Amino acid sequence: MNFKIEDAQDRSMIVVRSRVKRDAAKQTAKIISQSIGNTALSLVVVLILWVVALWAFDVSPYIGKGPLDVFNWLFLVEAAVENQTLVLSALAQTMFDAGIGFGFGLFFATLISVLFTLFKSVEQALMPIAMLLRSVPLIAMAPILILIFGREQVTVAVMGAIVVLFPALVNIVFGLRSASQATLDVATVYGANKLAALRYVAFPSSLPSFFAAVKISVPGAITGALLVEWLATGQGIGYGIISAVGRAKTNEVWAYVVVITLVSIVLYNLIGLFETYVLKRFAPQAWKSR
């Protein structure tokens, strides 16, 4: 009799686990399909705005190229392979430069945010300096940075980090301080010090703000990379656009703009997809409240 009961319990557990796995798979497929749908919708909106803007401002066909013109230049003309190689090599360099700026900027933003959260005196001393630097346009600081660091990858890292640092810093600090005081008090009662409370309480509650910082940082890092390529390194899409404008190669200019815009949209939505996965696993309350 006991064996029958245990067998029935085992079968019921197997059924429950299979249902849980099936529901999780359905939910994952739904999240991925929503992300793909959002990406497609963003691309359609950009495409419509592109066509409408050219029509509304009556841009000359010699200057303003439409979607079909760019498609033909990239895929249908005789030199399409060379055009693709040109654009993709510039894109690879820009993504490398943007990745450097994004990584350094987000790292220092997170580190400074932790210091601000743990030590109020550090925030009071450094935040005015940060705001002062933020108020200076990057294009005005660029000549000084180039004189100091030269035209190598160090300048790419510094300028990219400056673009990413300040918006990410504000969001991450806000997220780390969004943990409820009651939860922090409970952690303190159980013997957690400031660092432990930050790790187990503040960090999970800051995940939505952290991903908001990441979403802001991605286009910022790409913009910073384009700027530093134009002003300093002479490589990548930033320099390619300026060079193509000087040589009156409008198809090439528009191809660069279209490709970097497409990559920005895709990266933004991929981060949103990863955000959903992380929040669902590590901060379910924040994920449910979205």
Secondary structure, 3 states (H helix, E strand, C coil): CHHHHHHHHHHHHHHHHHHHHHHHHHHHHHHHHHHHHHHHHHHHHHHHHHHHHHHHCCCCCCCCCCHHHHHHHHHHCCCHHHHHHHHHHHHHHHHHHHHHHHHHHHHHHHHHHHHHHHCHHHHHHHHHHHHHHHHCCHHHHHHHHHHHHCCCHHHHHHHHHHHHHHHHHHHHHHHHCCCCHHHHHHHHHCCCCHHHHHHHHHHHHHHHHHHHHHHHHHHHHHHHHHHHHHHHHCCHHHHHHHHHHHCCCHHHHHHHHHHHHHHHHHHHHHHHHHHHHHHHHHCHHHHHCC
